[in-house]
Amino acid sequence: MAKNKMKTHKGAAKRIKLTATGKAKRRKAFHTHNLNTGSKSAKRKRGLRKSTLLSSADLKRIKRAMAK
């Protein structure tokens, strides 16, 4: 009897993209609202625009969740 296949975690797949070298790209948190108030500086908002790489501590778990 064949083993069951792992399903892709759709929540993770919508938020994280795997790069060609096997790293994981994600968006930064806290860039969805309160952008016009004085609570966040312009420098902070500029930094939140850019995507970043997932930490190596989470990489193994996320790669397993993204298995297709």
N, C-alpha and C positions, 0 to 999 in steps of 0.2 A: 504494500500500500504506500502511495506517495505521501510525502510530508506536505503539510499545508504551507502555502506561500505567505510571506509577510505582506500585509497591506500597507500602502502609503498612508501616513497620518496626514489627512487633508488640511487640518488646521496649521500644521507645520509647513506643509508644501506651499501654502498661500503666502507665508510670511518669510520663508528662508529659501535662498537659491544657493545651490552648490556650484562652486567655481570649477574650472577645468583642472586645477591643481588639487582639488579635493577639500578646499576650505569652504566655509559657509558664510554667506553674506546676509546681513540683517539690517533692518532700519533701526534707528535710535528711538527710544521711548520719549514721551513727553512733548511730542511735536504735533499734537492734534488739536488742542484748543488753548485758550488764554494766551494767544499770540499778540493781541493788540493791546493788552493791558500792560501795566508797568512791572508785572511780576517777573518777566524774563528779559534779560538784556539782549541787545541786538547781536552781540558776539555769541551769546549762548544759542540764540535761534539760528544763526548761520551754521554753527557747529552741528546742530540737530538735523540739518538738511541732508548731510552726507550719510551714506551708509557706512557700516563698519563690519569687521569680521567677528564672528562668534568666538567666544573664548574657547581655548583648547580643552578646558574642563568639561564643557557641554558638547563637544564635537562628536564624541563616540555615540552618545545617546541620540543626538539629532540625526546622525547618519543612519542609525538603525530605524528611526522613525520615517526617514525619507526613502527607505529601501523600496524599490519598485518591482 
